[in-house]
Amino acid sequence: MVMRLKTRLLRGYILLAALTSVVAFIGLYFMRDIDHQMDALSQRATPAVTALNQIKSAAHEMCSSTYSLSLTASSIEPNANGERTLVERSDRIELARDDMNQWLAQYALVADPTLKKTFLTEAKAYEMRIAHLGKSIINDILKGSDQKRLLQHRAEFDENRDEFFSLINRSIAIEMRRVRTHEKAADERIAMALIAAIAMIIVVFVAATILSLQISSTLIRQLRHLRAGVDNLGPGNFSQVIIVPDAPELNTVAESINQLAVRMGNAEHANKMQYDQLHGEIGKRKQTEAQLLHEATHDALTGLANRVQLIQDIESCLERAHRNPDFKYALLFLDLDRFKVINDSLGHNVGDELLVESSQRLIDSVRGMDTVIRVHKETTARLGGDEFAILLDGIKNPGRAILIAERIQERLSKTFHLSGNDIVLSTSIGIAIGDSTYQTASDLIRDADTAMYRAKQAGGAQHAVFDDVMHAEVKLRLQLENDLRKAVEAHQFEVAYQPIVELSTGMVTAFEALIRWNHPERGKISPTEFIPIAEETGLIAPIGRWVLQESTRQLMAWRRELPDDRPLSMSVNVSPRQVGEANIVQEVRRTLKATGLDPRWLRLEITESMIMENAASIHEVLSGLKDIGVELHMDDFGTGYSSLSYLHKFPLDVLKIDREFVTNIGTDPEYAAVVKAIMTLAHSLRMKVTAEGIETPEQLALVRSLGCNYGQGYIFSRPLDPANAWKLLSNDEPLRQSA
């Protein structure tokens, strides 16, 4: 069967080759003949027609120029200009004649052999007669010959001209017939070639069709069987065995397919196992990536978005506002009032529970306003510690942000029941309304934070909206911060000394070192204006070190001039940032060593709020300072939230009553009772008491009567420069009161 198939294929190939050869031979024959015809047409007939047309054109130019010259010759003046005109026109006739002679020579190369000799002879003769007659006509006109002779020459000129053109036209007609003859012959050859090619193509097509039908009829059955087996492999039926009857060669192919199917089945099984494993790993990786992304953009304790996510959402609002200037959004910056006190007094676990419950109330507060304000999108984020932020996306007016702030304050003011503790909380909220003028997310956060601090400064438990006044204050604050940095480098600070008087004797026993800033442009700047900025920026640390060094140096200089038995100490305020530094103890030790001051003459004043807010960590610092031998005073006592159970644990020497109590001691009996209680408490703990802010004799009398040890205030003296402070010391007299 296979041999028969091969024989049929061989015969078919031979027949197709023979038919193709015949078609090629016939095509070559006709193409050669057509090429010959077209070559004759292009080399002879067509150039001859072109040459005749050019001869006709040149003859027409020569005749028309001659005739024109003859008409105008009589009007030419017998002078130099006339002669020049005659010469120029005669030259035009000669140029046309030369051009005609050139084309006659060109025609002689391509003309029909039967026409060439006769045409060239007659054409030359006509050309010469026309030229001669033209000259005769011109001479007749110039010489004034009689009219009869002139008319005779013109008649002969016209006759020869017409005969010459007739000769040219007859030759053109003959040459055109020759062109058409060649074109007709070429068209006939092309038609014959097309007919022959079509006929042979039909024959070849019929032969190929018959041959393919014979061959395909033999193969189709086996191929269909083989295809059916292969098609079954598509659904994954790799276990079947393909066999093609009466087709050994196809069975060889089928056997290869069967072996391939076995390998494909094994590979499919292995791939499925690998796919399942890879799919599981991809799922785990996606889950891990999602978890990492969530952790990177959310707070671990509350599950709220963190600062990273908040900034991304604010930047999205910024882009929308830049595209649409009417788009408004708002940022609410929240700080939980007194959270640190609650956290330190009840423990961090309760503090964490409070943060989680507060975050849930914040979410509920925003959702609860959806039907009222139609907030498009909101982001509630925890920024760290007890600070939260809420981004309102798509508000209509600032009033809606204020409604949310009021709702939040109302929700957070409700009692928290956490681990058996009932906690009442309040929050301060700053609101910044965003629009297209904002360029960065940090600008919006800064303004909302500024408004929040304004709410805190106003007493807390309220909200404030950032406005132009705050903006101006922020700009002034930034300028002041820059100037403050320069002041540290340029040593623009001074130290003023306010005396502290022992009330029982009236003697000055100490000075409090108070920093003053002598601004080169603004003059004296109050410490209440720049100290908070120094605290926030961290500049308070180098400033505090400088005040400590300068005041101890000054005290040592005074003590060298005073008797050894004269008690005189220096009180120096220590900032929270300084206490937070790990080397505060070493810093004090180095300062005392550098100045040679006895530690017992140095008093370090630390605020009550700083001690209570860092009760756990500050105890070690205070103990280290106490070991040096310096005195420790608690400043502003009564303004914070001191726990009496903690107070006796700190190594304190003096409680310094805040000036608010002293100011109101004479007008409000409750203040007098509080001051008396403070003094009783201090004395029971073997501490002394200093009352600051004494300004009137009545206040002085009251604090003395309550048993206060030391006094400080304008009634004794305002802060003094070193020279006046020394003058005060030199009097060595009791300082009762001034003014």
Buried (B, 14 or more C-beta within 10 A) or exposed (E): EEEEBEEBEEEBEEBBEEBEEBBEEBBEBBEEBBEBBBEBBEEBBBBBBBBBBBBBBBBBBBBBBBBEBBEEBEEBEEEEEEEEBBEEBBEBBEBBBEBBBBBBEBBBEBBBEEBBEEBBEBBEBBBEBBBBBBBBBBEBBEEEBEEEEBEBBBEBBBEBBEBBBEBBEEBBEBBBEBBEBBBEBBEBBBEBBEEBBEEBEEEBEEBBEEBEEBBEEBEEEBBEBBEEBBEBBEEEEBEEEBEBEEBEEBBEBBBEBBEEBEEBBEEEEEEEEEEEEEEEEEEEEEEEEEEEEEEEBBBEEBBBBBBEBBBEBBEBBBEBBBEEEEBBBBBBBBBBBBBBBBBBBBEEEBBBBBBBBBBBBBBEBBEBBEEEBEBEEBBBBBBEEBBBBBBBBBBEEBEBBBBBBBBBBEBBEEEBEBEEBEBEBBBBBBBBBBBBEBEEBEBBBBBBBBBBBBBBEEEBBBBBBBBEEBEEBBEEBEEBBEBBBEBBEEEBBBBBBBBBBBBEEBBBBBBBBBBBBEBEEEEEBEBEEBBBBBBEEEBBBBBBBBBBBBBBBBBBEBBEEBEEEBEBBBBBBBBBBBBBBEEBBEBBBEBBEEBEBEBEBBBBBBBBBBBBBBBEEBBEBBEBBBEBEBBBBBBBBBBBBBEEEBBEEBEBBBBBBBBEBBBBBBEEEEBBEBBBEBBEBBBEEEBBBBBBBBBBEEBBEBBBEBBBBBBBBBBBBEBBEBEBBBEBBEEEEEBEBEE
